[in-house]
Amino acid sequence: MPLGRTITIENMELNYKKLGEGEPIIILHGLFGMLDNWQTLARKLAENYTVYLVDQRNHGRSPHTEAHTYAEMAKDLKAFMDQELLAEAHVLGHSMGGKTAMQFASYYPEMVDHLIVVDIAPKVYPRGHDEIFKALQSLRFEDAASRKDVDDQLAEYIDNIGIRQFLLKNIVRDKVSGFRLRMNLPVIYQDYEKILGMPDWKHRYEGPTLFIRGEKSPYVAEEDLEEIKALFPAARLETVKDAGHWVHAEKPEELLQLLRTFLIV
């Protein structure tokens, strides 16, 4: 059975789930996400590894804080590993979680066995989530009697049903308002430019590194490989055919095979 617990970090707690046995792998989700997004793949990896699925601060069931920066999230991960008595682990991050993983590997390279970054590059990105912010900020929970009502409100801004279903995972029941957002939207919005920005580099990470991108995703371009190699000299880039940004949801078996091959090197 998977374990679900919290870890106290400087008067806050990170929510996580632990599955399987073997070498440890820590998985970090992306913006607006939560650990549940990776459970299907984690169960497969748990056949051979101990998998830690972590809700990053201001997301999922982890606490809300006043800041949302990669430096803080890297420190969160360091404290988490210390309290789980993990001297070293494989670290996998998707999108925002990928930048957290990069930051962590730069700060604490000795604690990273293999680094896996899924569909994000070490660069500054343009704004691309303004409609999502508008949709979430406009939610009128007092007018929603069901999750369908919340979905209808999101549909006023977002046509893509897949994106709406992804965001609806953040909607939880509330005794007062009926529903509420699980994520800390005000702070995420406040620090959005920092999320789009570059992590703070301290050291090059020279350990085994795998960048994975979706063929249909615009997040990692060919010209990004030069910067990737400068910061992660042992890195290689793999492309998952017919996948977009959510590689783990769209092509889980292909992603799983890449991970298994890489981790046994």
C-alpha atoms as an extended CHARMM CRD file, in Angstrom:
* protein
*
       265  EXT
         1         1  MET       CA              0.0000000000        0.0000000000        0.0000000000  PROA      1               0.0000000000
         2         2  PRO       CA              1.2890000000        3.5180000000       -0.7710000000  PROA      2               0.0000000000
         3         3  LEU       CA              2.1450000000        5.6250000000        2.2420000000  PROA      3               0.0000000000
         4         4  GLY       CA              0.8590000000        9.1980000000        2.5040000000  PROA      4               0.0000000000
         5         5  ARG       CA              2.4190000000       11.5000000000        5.0790000000  PROA      5               0.0000000000
         6         6  THR       CA              3.5620000000       15.0540000000        5.6510000000  PROA      6               0.0000000000
         7         7  ILE       CA              7.0100000000       16.4330000000        6.3900000000  PROA      7               0.0000000000
         8         8  THR       CA              7.5540000000       19.4920000000        8.5860000000  PROA      8               0.0000000000
         9         9  ILE       CA              9.8210000000       22.0570000000        6.9070000000  PROA      9               0.0000000000
        10        10  GLU       CA             10.4620000000       25.3160000000        8.7370000000  PROA      10              0.0000000000
        11        11  ASN       CA              6.9920000000       25.3020000000       10.2930000000  PROA      11              0.0000000000
        12        12  MET       CA              5.3170000000       23.9500000000        7.1650000000  PROA      12              0.0000000000
        13        13  GLU       CA              4.4990000000       20.4760000000        5.9040000000  PROA      13              0.0000000000
        14        14  LEU       CA              4.9870000000       19.0100000000        2.4600000000  PROA      14              0.0000000000
        15        15  ASN       CA              2.4700000000       16.3820000000        1.4580000000  PROA      15              0.0000000000
        16        16  TYR       CA              3.7680000000       13.2670000000       -0.2530000000  PROA      16              0.0000000000
        17        17  LYS       CA              3.0920000000        9.6380000000       -1.0700000000  PROA      17              0.0000000000
        18        18  LYS       CA              5.6000000000        6.8160000000       -0.9770000000  PROA      18              0.0000000000
        19        19  LEU       CA              5.3070000000        3.6770000000       -3.1030000000  PROA      19              0.0000000000
        20        20  GLY       CA              7.4280000000        0.5960000000       -3.6880000000  PROA      20              0.0000000000
        21        21  GLU       CA             10.8850000000       -0.4940000000       -2.5890000000  PROA      21              0.0000000000
        22        22  GLY       CA             14.3620000000        0.0010000000       -3.9870000000  PROA      22              0.0000000000
        23        23  GLU       CA             16.4880000000        2.9870000000       -4.9430000000  PROA      23              0.0000000000
        24        24  PRO       CA             14.6310000000        6.2540000000       -4.2530000000  PROA      24              0.0000000000
        25        25  ILE       CA             13.0920000000        8.3800000000       -7.0050000000  PROA      25              0.0000000000
        26        26  ILE       CA             11.4840000000       11.7360000000       -6.2190000000  PROA      26              0.0000000000
        27        27  ILE       CA              8.8880000000       13.0930000000       -8.6820000000  PROA      27              0.0000000000
        28        28  LEU       CA              7.9830000000       16.7900000000       -8.8180000000  PROA      28              0.0000000000
        29        29  HSD       CA              4.8550000000       17.9310000000      -10.6770000000  PROA      29              0.0000000000
        30        30  GLY       CA              4.3540000000       21.0470000000      -12.7850000000  PROA      30              0.0000000000
        31        31  LEU       CA              2.5030000000       24.3520000000      -12.4290000000  PROA      31              0.0000000000
        32        32  PHE       CA             -1.1480000000       23.9870000000      -11.2740000000  PROA      32              0.0000000000
        33        33  GLY       CA             -0.4480000000       20.2760000000      -10.7640000000  PROA      33              0.0000000000
        34        34  MET       CA             -0.1550000000       17.9040000000       -7.8230000000  PROA      34              0.0000000000
        35        35  LEU       CA              1.3610000000       14.5540000000       -7.0030000000  PROA      35              0.0000000000
        36        36  ASP       CA             -1.7690000000       12.7210000000       -8.1730000000  PROA      36              0.0000000000
        37        37  ASN       CA             -0.9070000000       13.6580000000      -11.7750000000  PROA      37              0.0000000000
        38        38  TRP       CA              2.0050000000       11.1940000000      -11.7100000000  PROA      38              0.0000000000
        39        39  GLN       CA              0.4730000000        8.2900000000       -9.7890000000  PROA      39              0.0000000000
        40        40  THR       CA             -0.0610000000        6.0070000000      -12.7940000000  PROA      40              0.0000000000
        41        41  LEU       CA              3.5740000000        6.1750000000      -13.8630000000  PROA      41              0.0000000000
        42        42  ALA       CA              4.7560000000        6.0640000000      -10.2430000000  PROA      42              0.0000000000
        43        43  ARG       CA              2.9820000000        2.7490000000       -9.6690000000  PROA      43              0.0000000000
        44        44  LYS       CA              4.8860000000        1.2570000000      -12.6000000000  PROA      44              0.0000000000
        45        45  LEU       CA              8.2170000000        2.5950000000      -11.3410000000  PROA      45              0.0000000000
        46        46  ALA       CA              7.3830000000        1.3160000000       -7.8500000000  PROA      46              0.0000000000
        47        47  GLU       CA              7.8300000000       -2.2210000000       -9.1530000000  PROA      47              0.0000000000
        48        48  ASN       CA             11.5920000000       -1.5920000000       -8.9590000000  PROA      48              0.0000000000
        49        49  TYR       CA             12.0850000000        1.6360000000       -7.0020000000  PROA      49              0.0000000000
        50        50  THR       CA             10.9170000000        3.5400000000       -3.9390000000  PROA      50              0.0000000000
        51        51  VAL       CA              8.9480000000        6.4030000000       -5.4470000000  PROA      51              0.0000000000
        52        52  TYR       CA              8.2560000000        9.6360000000       -3.5840000000  PROA      52              0.0000000000
        53        53  LEU       CA              5.5010000000       11.7470000000       -5.1150000000  PROA      53              0.0000000000
        54        54  VAL       CA              5.7120000000       15.2340000000       -3.6240000000  PROA      54              0.0000000000
        55        55  ASP       CA              3.2590000000       18.1370000000       -3.6490000000  PROA      55              0.0000000000
        56        56  GLN       CA              5.3820000000       21.2660000000       -4.0400000000  PROA      56              0.0000000000
        57        57  ARG       CA              4.5690000000       24.2750000000       -1.8890000000  PROA      57              0.0000000000
        58        58  ASN       CA              1.3550000000       26.1200000000       -2.7640000000  PROA      58              0.0000000000
        59        59  HSD       CA              0.1140000000       23.0650000000       -4.6840000000  PROA      59              0.0000000000
        60        60  GLY       CA             -1.8850000000       19.9550000000       -3.8630000000  PROA      60              0.0000000000
        61        61  ARG       CA             -2.1590000000       19.2800000000       -0.1440000000  PROA      61              0.0000000000
        62        62  SER       CA              1.0900000000       21.0410000000        0.7410000000  PROA      62              0.0000000000
        63        63  PRO       CA              0.9370000000       24.2990000000        2.7130000000  PROA      63              0.0000000000
        64        64  HSD       CA              0.5200000000       27.7680000000        1.3200000000  PROA      64              0.0000000000
        65        65  THR       CA              3.4700000000       30.1190000000        1.7280000000  PROA      65              0.0000000000
        66        66  GLU       CA              4.1790000000       33.7710000000        0.9730000000  PROA      66              0.0000000000
        67        67  ALA       CA              6.7470000000       33.0570000000       -1.7610000000  PROA      67              0.0000000000
        68        68  HSD       CA              7.0440000000       30.6690000000       -4.6780000000  PROA      68              0.0000000000
        69        69  THR       CA             10.6050000000       30.5970000000       -5.9820000000  PROA      69              0.0000000000
        70        70  TYR       CA             12.9050000000       27.8560000000       -7.1980000000  PROA      70              0.0000000000
        71        71  ALA       CA             15.4140000000       28.6280000000       -4.4630000000  PROA      71              0.0000000000
        72        72  GLU       CA             12.7470000000       28.0150000000       -1.8170000000  PROA      72              0.0000000000
        73        73  MET       CA             11.4390000000       24.8790000000       -3.5250000000  PROA      73              0.0000000000
        74        74  ALA       CA             14.9700000000       23.4720000000       -3.7860000000  PROA      74              0.0000000000
        75        75  LYS       CA             15.4120000000       24.0630000000       -0.0520000000  PROA      75              0.0000000000
        76        76  ASP       CA             12.0680000000       22.3480000000        0.5420000000  PROA      76              0.0000000000
        77        77  LEU       CA             13.3550000000       19.2920000000       -1.2930000000  PROA      77              0.0000000000
        78        78  LYS       CA             16.6570000000       19.3190000000        0.6220000000  PROA      78              0.0000000000
        79        79  ALA       CA             14.7920000000       19.3670000000        3.9490000000  PROA      79              0.0000000000
        80        80  PHE       CA             12.4270000000       16.6540000000        2.7320000000  PROA      80              0.0000000000
        81        81  MET       CA             15.3170000000       14.3650000000        1.8150000000  PROA      81              0.0000000000
        82        82  ASP       CA             17.0950000000       15.0780000000        5.0910000000  PROA      82              0.0000000000
        83        83  GLN       CA             14.0350000000       14.1400000000        7.1030000000  PROA      83              0.0000000000
        84        84  GLU       CA             13.4500000000       11.0090000000        5.0280000000  PROA      84              0.0000000000
        85        85  LEU       CA             17.1350000000       10.1450000000        5.6140000000  PROA      85              0.0000000000
        86        86  LEU       CA             17.8340000000       10.1670000000        1.8800000000  PROA      86              0.0000000000
        87        87  ALA       CA             21.4660000000       11.0150000000        1.2450000000  PROA      87              0.0000000000
        88        88  GLU       CA             20.9360000000       10.6560000000       -2.5200000000  PROA      88              0.0000000000
        89        89  ALA       CA             18.0300000000       10.0620000000       -4.8960000000  PROA      89              0.0000000000
        90        90  HSD       CA             17.0570000000       10.0770000000       -8.5300000000  PROA      90              0.0000000000
        91        91  VAL       CA             15.1640000000       13.3400000000       -9.0880000000  PROA      91              0.0000000000
        92        92  LEU       CA             12.5440000000       13.7610000000      -11.8110000000  PROA      92              0.0000000000
        93        93  GLY       CA             10.7020000000       17.0180000000      -12.4600000000  PROA      93              0.0000000000
        94        94  HSD       CA              8.1180000000       18.0200000000      -15.0340000000  PROA      94              0.0000000000
        95        95  SER       CA              7.7610000000       21.6110000000      -16.2640000000  PROA      95              0.0000000000
        96        96  MET       CA              7.9290000000       23.8360000000      -13.1480000000  PROA      96              0.0000000000
        97        97  GLY       CA              9.0350000000       20.7380000000      -11.2500000000  PROA      97              0.0000000000
        98        98  GLY       CA             11.7850000000       20.2970000000      -13.8120000000  PROA      98              0.0000000000
        99        99  LYS       CA             13.1570000000       23.7250000000      -13.0010000000  PROA      99              0.0000000000
       100       100  THR       CA             12.9670000000       22.8860000000       -9.2970000000  PROA      100             0.0000000000
       101       101  ALA       CA             14.9370000000       19.7130000000      -10.0440000000  PROA      101             0.0000000000
       102       102  MET       CA             17.5390000000       21.7110000000      -12.0040000000  PROA      102             0.0000000000
       103       103  GLN       CA             17.8520000000       24.2130000000       -9.1630000000  PROA      103             0.0000000000
       104       104  PHE       CA             18.2110000000       21.4010000000       -6.6300000000  PROA      104             0.0000000000
       105       105  ALA       CA             20.9120000000       19.6590000000       -8.6940000000  PROA      105             0.0000000000
       106       106  SER       CA             22.8250000000       22.9350000000       -8.9380000000  PROA      106             0.0000000000
       107       107  TYR       CA             22.5840000000       23.6010000000       -5.1900000000  PROA      107             0.0000000000
       108       108  TYR       CA             23.0650000000       20.0340000000       -3.9500000000  PROA      108             0.0000000000
       109       109  PRO       CA             24.7070000000       17.9870000000       -6.7390000000  PROA      109             0.0000000000
       110       110  GLU       CA             25.9570000000       15.3600000000       -4.3130000000  PROA      110             0.0000000000
       111       111  MET       CA             22.3330000000       14.4870000000       -3.4350000000  PROA      111             0.0000000000
       112       112  VAL       CA             21.2530000000       13.7380000000       -7.0090000000  PROA      112             0.0000000000
       113       113  ASP       CA             22.0290000000       10.3160000000       -8.4590000000  PROA      113             0.0000000000
       114       114  HSD       CA             20.2920000000       10.7250000000      -11.8380000000  PROA      114             0.0000000000
       115       115  LEU       CA             18.5180000000       13.9100000000      -12.9450000000  PROA      115             0.0000000000
       116       116  ILE       CA             15.4810000000       13.7120000000      -15.2480000000  PROA      116             0.0000000000
       117       117  VAL       CA             13.8580000000       16.8850000000      -16.6230000000  PROA      117             0.0000000000
       118       118  VAL       CA             10.6070000000       16.4920000000      -18.5460000000  PROA      118             0.0000000000
       119       119  ASP       CA              9.5950000000       19.0760000000      -21.1530000000  PROA      119             0.0000000000
       120       120  ILE       CA             11.2290000000       22.2020000000      -19.8100000000  PROA      120             0.0000000000
       121       121  ALA       CA             14.5350000000       23.9400000000      -20.5570000000  PROA      121             0.0000000000
       122       122  PRO       CA             16.8420000000       26.1650000000      -18.4870000000  PROA      122             0.0000000000
       123       123  LYS       CA             15.5910000000       29.4250000000      -19.9620000000  PROA      123             0.0000000000
       124       124  VAL       CA             13.1140000000       32.2530000000      -19.4590000000  PROA      124             0.0000000000
       125       125  TYR       CA              9.6750000000       31.5840000000      -20.9470000000  PROA      125             0.0000000000
       126       126  PRO       CA              7.1090000000       34.1100000000      -22.1770000000  PROA      126             0.0000000000
       127       127  ARG       CA              3.7770000000       34.3750000000      -20.4170000000  PROA      127             0.0000000000
       128       128  GLY       CA              1.4350000000       31.6320000000      -21.4970000000  PROA      128             0.0000000000
       129       129  HSD       CA             -1.0660000000       30.9890000000      -18.7200000000  PROA      129             0.0000000000
       130       130  ASP       CA             -2.9900000000       34.2680000000      -18.5460000000  PROA      130             0.0000000000
       131       131  GLU       CA             -6.2860000000       32.7210000000      -19.6560000000  PROA      131             0.0000000000
       132       132  ILE       CA             -5.9170000000       30.0380000000      -17.0060000000  PROA      132             0.0000000000
       133       133  PHE       CA             -5.2830000000       32.6620000000      -14.3490000000  PROA      133             0.0000000000
       134       134  LYS       CA             -8.3040000000       34.6510000000      -15.5260000000  PROA      134             0.0000000000
       135       135  ALA       CA            -10.4750000000       31.5480000000      -15.4490000000  PROA      135             0.0000000000
       136       136  LEU       CA             -9.3930000000       30.5450000000      -11.9550000000  PROA      136             0.0000000000
       137       137  GLN       CA             -9.5730000000       34.0840000000      -10.5790000000  PROA      137             0.0000000000
       138       138  SER       CA            -13.0980000000       34.5120000000      -11.9470000000  PROA      138             0.0000000000
       139       139  LEU       CA            -14.5650000000       31.4000000000      -10.3160000000  PROA      139             0.0000000000
       140       140  ARG       CA            -17.7580000000       32.1440000000       -8.3820000000  PROA      140             0.0000000000
       141       141  PHE       CA            -17.9920000000       29.2370000000       -5.9990000000  PROA      141             0.0000000000
       142       142  GLU       CA            -21.1010000000       30.6840000000       -4.3690000000  PROA      142             0.0000000000
       143       143  ASP       CA            -22.8950000000       30.1230000000       -7.6950000000  PROA      143             0.0000000000
       144       144  ALA       CA            -21.7220000000       26.5220000000       -8.0790000000  PROA      144             0.0000000000
       145       145  ALA       CA            -23.8710000000       23.6810000000       -6.8060000000  PROA      145             0.0000000000
       146       146  SER       CA            -21.7720000000       20.9860000000       -8.4970000000  PROA      146             0.0000000000
       147       147  ARG       CA            -18.4040000000       20.4030000000      -10.1380000000  PROA      147             0.0000000000
       148       148  LYS       CA            -20.2370000000       20.6460000000      -13.4580000000  PROA      148             0.0000000000
       149       149  ASP       CA            -21.1450000000       24.2300000000      -12.5480000000  PROA      149             0.0000000000
       150       150  VAL       CA            -17.4770000000       24.9690000000      -11.8440000000  PROA      150             0.0000000000
       151       151  ASP       CA            -16.5210000000       23.4080000000      -15.1780000000  PROA      151             0.0000000000
       152       152  ASP       CA            -19.1060000000       25.5930000000      -16.9420000000  PROA      152             0.0000000000
       153       153  GLN       CA            -17.5010000000       28.6750000000      -15.3950000000  PROA      153             0.0000000000
       154       154  LEU       CA            -14.0500000000       27.5820000000      -16.5220000000  PROA      154             0.0000000000
       155       155  ALA       CA            -15.4350000000       26.9750000000      -20.0200000000  PROA      155             0.0000000000
       156       156  GLU       CA            -16.1980000000       30.6870000000      -20.2970000000  PROA      156             0.0000000000
       157       157  TYR       CA            -12.4250000000       31.1510000000      -20.6690000000  PROA      157             0.0000000000
       158       158  ILE       CA            -11.0170000000       27.7330000000      -21.6230000000  PROA      158             0.0000000000
       159       159  ASP       CA            -12.3620000000       25.6790000000      -24.5530000000  PROA      159             0.0000000000
       160       160  ASN       CA             -9.9860000000       22.7500000000      -24.1010000000  PROA      160             0.0000000000
       161       161  ILE       CA            -11.7600000000       20.1390000000      -21.9950000000  PROA      161             0.0000000000
       162       162  GLY       CA             -8.4730000000       18.3900000000      -21.1490000000  PROA      162             0.0000000000
       163       163  ILE       CA             -7.0780000000       21.5570000000      -19.5680000000  PROA      163             0.0000000000
       164       164  ARG       CA            -10.3400000000       22.0850000000      -17.6780000000  PROA      164             0.0000000000
       165       165  GLN       CA            -10.2720000000       18.5270000000      -16.3390000000  PROA      165             0.0000000000
       166       166  PHE       CA             -6.6720000000       19.0680000000      -15.2360000000  PROA      166             0.0000000000
       167       167  LEU       CA             -7.6260000000       22.2740000000      -13.3960000000  PROA      167             0.0000000000
       168       168  LEU       CA            -10.7230000000       20.7130000000      -11.8480000000  PROA      168             0.0000000000
       169       169  LYS       CA             -8.4600000000       18.3950000000       -9.8700000000  PROA      169             0.0000000000
       170       170  ASN       CA             -7.6540000000       21.5110000000       -7.8320000000  PROA      170             0.0000000000
       171       171  ILE       CA            -11.2950000000       22.0460000000       -6.8520000000  PROA      171             0.0000000000
       172       172  VAL       CA            -12.2290000000       20.6070000000       -3.4560000000  PROA      172             0.0000000000
       173       173  ARG       CA            -15.3410000000       20.6490000000       -1.3000000000  PROA      173             0.0000000000
       174       174  ASP       CA            -15.5760000000       23.3800000000        1.3330000000  PROA      174             0.0000000000
       175       175  LYS       CA            -18.1010000000       23.5230000000        4.1810000000  PROA      175             0.0000000000
       176       176  VAL       CA            -18.4480000000       27.3000000000        3.9420000000  PROA      176             0.0000000000
       177       177  SER       CA            -18.3490000000       28.1280000000        0.2160000000  PROA      177             0.0000000000
       178       178  GLY       CA            -19.2430000000       24.7120000000       -1.1890000000  PROA      178             0.0000000000
       179       179  PHE       CA            -16.0130000000       24.5540000000       -3.1970000000  PROA      179             0.0000000000
       180       180  ARG       CA            -12.5610000000       26.1070000000       -3.0370000000  PROA      180             0.0000000000
       181       181  LEU       CA             -9.2330000000       26.0300000000       -4.8570000000  PROA      181             0.0000000000
       182       182  ARG       CA             -6.6460000000       23.7340000000       -3.3190000000  PROA      182             0.0000000000
       183       183  MET       CA             -3.6860000000       25.6920000000       -4.7670000000  PROA      183             0.0000000000
       184       184  ASN       CA             -2.4910000000       29.0520000000       -3.4540000000  PROA      184             0.0000000000
       185       185  LEU       CA             -3.4830000000       31.0140000000       -6.5500000000  PROA      185             0.0000000000
       186       186  PRO       CA             -2.6530000000       34.5460000000       -5.2660000000  PROA      186             0.0000000000
       187       187  VAL       CA              0.9830000000       33.6790000000       -4.5060000000  PROA      187             0.0000000000
       188       188  ILE       CA              1.4160000000       31.6160000000       -7.6720000000  PROA      188             0.0000000000
       189       189  TYR       CA              0.1180000000       34.5830000000       -9.6700000000  PROA      189             0.0000000000
       190       190  GLN       CA              2.2880000000       37.0140000000       -7.6780000000  PROA      190             0.0000000000
       191       191  ASP       CA              5.4420000000       35.0010000000       -8.4370000000  PROA      191             0.0000000000
       192       192  TYR       CA              4.4710000000       33.8610000000      -11.9350000000  PROA      192             0.0000000000
       193       193  GLU       CA              7.3370000000       35.7740000000      -13.5820000000  PROA      193             0.0000000000
       194       194  LYS       CA              9.7660000000       33.9760000000      -11.2600000000  PROA      194             0.0000000000
       195       195  ILE       CA              8.2480000000       30.6350000000      -12.2590000000  PROA      195             0.0000000000
       196       196  LEU       CA              8.8220000000       31.5510000000      -15.9080000000  PROA      196             0.0000000000
       197       197  GLY       CA             12.3730000000       32.6610000000      -15.1630000000  PROA      197             0.0000000000
       198       198  MET       CA             15.7140000000       30.9310000000      -14.7780000000  PROA      198             0.0000000000
       199       199  PRO       CA             16.6790000000       28.9970000000      -11.6790000000  PROA      199             0.0000000000
       200       200  ASP       CA             19.6160000000       30.3640000000       -9.6840000000  PROA      200             0.0000000000
       201       201  TRP       CA             22.7330000000       28.4230000000      -10.6580000000  PROA      201             0.0000000000
       202       202  LYS       CA             25.4280000000       27.6610000000       -8.0870000000  PROA      202             0.0000000000
       203       203  HSD       CA             27.2650000000       24.6780000000       -9.6170000000  PROA      203             0.0000000000
       204       204  ARG       CA             27.1470000000       22.7950000000      -12.8860000000  PROA      204             0.0000000000
       205       205  TYR       CA             25.5840000000       19.3910000000      -12.3730000000  PROA      205             0.0000000000
       206       206  GLU       CA             27.8810000000       16.8600000000      -14.0100000000  PROA      206             0.0000000000
       207       207  GLY       CA             26.0200000000       13.6840000000      -13.1140000000  PROA      207             0.0000000000
       208       208  PRO       CA             23.8710000000       11.6300000000      -15.5050000000  PROA      208             0.0000000000
       209       209  THR       CA             21.1020000000       13.8360000000      -16.8680000000  PROA      209             0.0000000000
       210       210  LEU       CA             18.2070000000       13.1380000000      -19.1990000000  PROA      210             0.0000000000
       211       211  PHE       CA             16.0400000000       15.8340000000      -20.7600000000  PROA      211             0.0000000000
       212       212  ILE       CA             12.8140000000       14.4960000000      -22.2980000000  PROA      212             0.0000000000
       213       213  ARG       CA             10.5280000000       16.5420000000      -24.5240000000  PROA      213             0.0000000000
       214       214  GLY       CA              7.2790000000       15.9300000000      -26.3330000000  PROA      214             0.0000000000
       215       215  GLU       CA              7.5650000000       16.0650000000      -30.1090000000  PROA      215             0.0000000000
       216       216  LYS       CA              4.5010000000       18.3230000000      -30.3370000000  PROA      216             0.0000000000
       217       217  SER       CA              5.5060000000       20.5540000000      -27.4270000000  PROA      217             0.0000000000
       218       218  PRO       CA              7.1840000000       23.9460000000      -27.9910000000  PROA      218             0.0000000000
       219       219  TYR       CA              8.8680000000       23.9990000000      -24.5820000000  PROA      219             0.0000000000
       220       220  VAL       CA             12.2740000000       22.5380000000      -25.5320000000  PROA      220             0.0000000000
       221       221  ALA       CA             13.7830000000       23.6300000000      -28.8680000000  PROA      221             0.0000000000
       222       222  GLU       CA             16.8830000000       22.3520000000      -30.6450000000  PROA      222             0.0000000000
       223       223  GLU       CA             18.7230000000       25.5880000000      -29.8590000000  PROA      223             0.0000000000
       224       224  ASP       CA             18.1730000000       24.9880000000      -26.1180000000  PROA      224             0.0000000000
       225       225  LEU       CA             20.5770000000       22.0520000000      -26.2040000000  PROA      225             0.0000000000
       226       226  GLU       CA             23.6280000000       24.3370000000      -26.1190000000  PROA      226             0.0000000000
       227       227  GLU       CA             22.5420000000       25.8970000000      -22.8050000000  PROA      227             0.0000000000
       228       228  ILE       CA             21.5080000000       22.5080000000      -21.4420000000  PROA      228             0.0000000000
       229       229  LYS       CA             24.9700000000       21.1190000000      -22.1940000000  PROA      229             0.0000000000
       230       230  ALA       CA             26.6540000000       24.1610000000      -20.6360000000  PROA      230             0.0000000000
       231       231  LEU       CA             24.8560000000       23.6060000000      -17.3250000000  PROA      231             0.0000000000
       232       232  PHE       CA             24.5300000000       19.8120000000      -17.4820000000  PROA      232             0.0000000000
       233       233  PRO       CA             27.5120000000       18.5620000000      -19.5020000000  PROA      233             0.0000000000
       234       234  ALA       CA             26.4910000000       14.8870000000      -19.2890000000  PROA      234             0.0000000000
       235       235  ALA       CA             22.9520000000       15.6040000000      -20.4910000000  PROA      235             0.0000000000
       236       236  ARG       CA             21.2600000000       14.0080000000      -23.4400000000  PROA      236             0.0000000000
       237       237  LEU       CA             17.9200000000       14.9210000000      -25.0030000000  PROA      237             0.0000000000
       238       238  GLU       CA             15.2290000000       12.4150000000      -25.9770000000  PROA      238             0.0000000000
       239       239  THR       CA             12.0440000000       13.2080000000      -27.8790000000  PROA      239             0.0000000000
       240       240  VAL       CA              8.7950000000       11.2920000000      -27.3460000000  PROA      240             0.0000000000
       241       241  LYS       CA              6.9620000000       11.0010000000      -30.6540000000  PROA      241             0.0000000000
       242       242  ASP       CA              3.4050000000       12.3680000000      -30.8880000000  PROA      242             0.0000000000
       243       243  ALA       CA              3.5110000000       13.7180000000      -27.3250000000  PROA      243             0.0000000000
       244       244  GLY       CA              2.7830000000       17.2450000000      -26.1760000000  PROA      244             0.0000000000
       245       245  HSD       CA              3.7400000000       18.9520000000      -22.9170000000  PROA      245             0.0000000000
       246       246  TRP       CA              2.0740000000       16.3460000000      -20.6740000000  PROA      246             0.0000000000
       247       247  VAL       CA              4.3020000000       13.4970000000      -21.8050000000  PROA      247             0.0000000000
       248       248  HSD       CA              3.4960000000       11.3600000000      -18.7630000000  PROA      248             0.0000000000
       249       249  ALA       CA             -0.2470000000       11.4860000000      -19.4820000000  PROA      249             0.0000000000
       250       250  GLU       CA             -0.0780000000       11.2040000000      -23.2620000000  PROA      250             0.0000000000
       251       251  LYS       CA              2.6790000000        8.6060000000      -23.7310000000  PROA      251             0.0000000000
       252       252  PRO       CA              3.2360000000        6.9090000000      -20.3610000000  PROA      252             0.0000000000
       253       253  GLU       CA              4.6880000000        3.6580000000      -21.7190000000  PROA      253             0.0000000000
       254       254  GLU       CA              7.1970000000        5.4350000000      -23.9380000000  PROA      254             0.0000000000
       255       255  LEU       CA              8.2360000000        7.6800000000      -21.0440000000  PROA      255             0.0000000000
       256       256  LEU       CA              8.5020000000        4.7100000000      -18.6920000000  PROA      256             0.0000000000
       257       257  GLN       CA             10.8170000000        2.8880000000      -21.1000000000  PROA      257             0.0000000000
       258       258  LEU       CA             13.0970000000        5.9370000000      -21.3720000000  PROA      258             0.0000000000
       259       259  LEU       CA             13.2660000000        6.2140000000      -17.5930000000  PROA      259             0.0000000000
       260       260  ARG       CA             14.0010000000        2.5480000000      -17.0200000000  PROA      260             0.0000000000
       261       261  THR       CA             16.7640000000        2.5200000000      -19.6330000000  PROA      261             0.0000000000
       262       262  PHE       CA             18.3300000000        5.6780000000      -18.2430000000  PROA      262             0.0000000000
       263       263  LEU       CA             18.1900000000        4.6670000000      -14.5890000000  PROA      263             0.0000000000
       264       264  ILE       CA             20.0370000000        1.3940000000      -15.0900000000  PROA      264             0.0000000000
       265       265  VAL       CA             23.0380000000        3.1380000000      -16.6870000000  PROA      265             0.0000000000
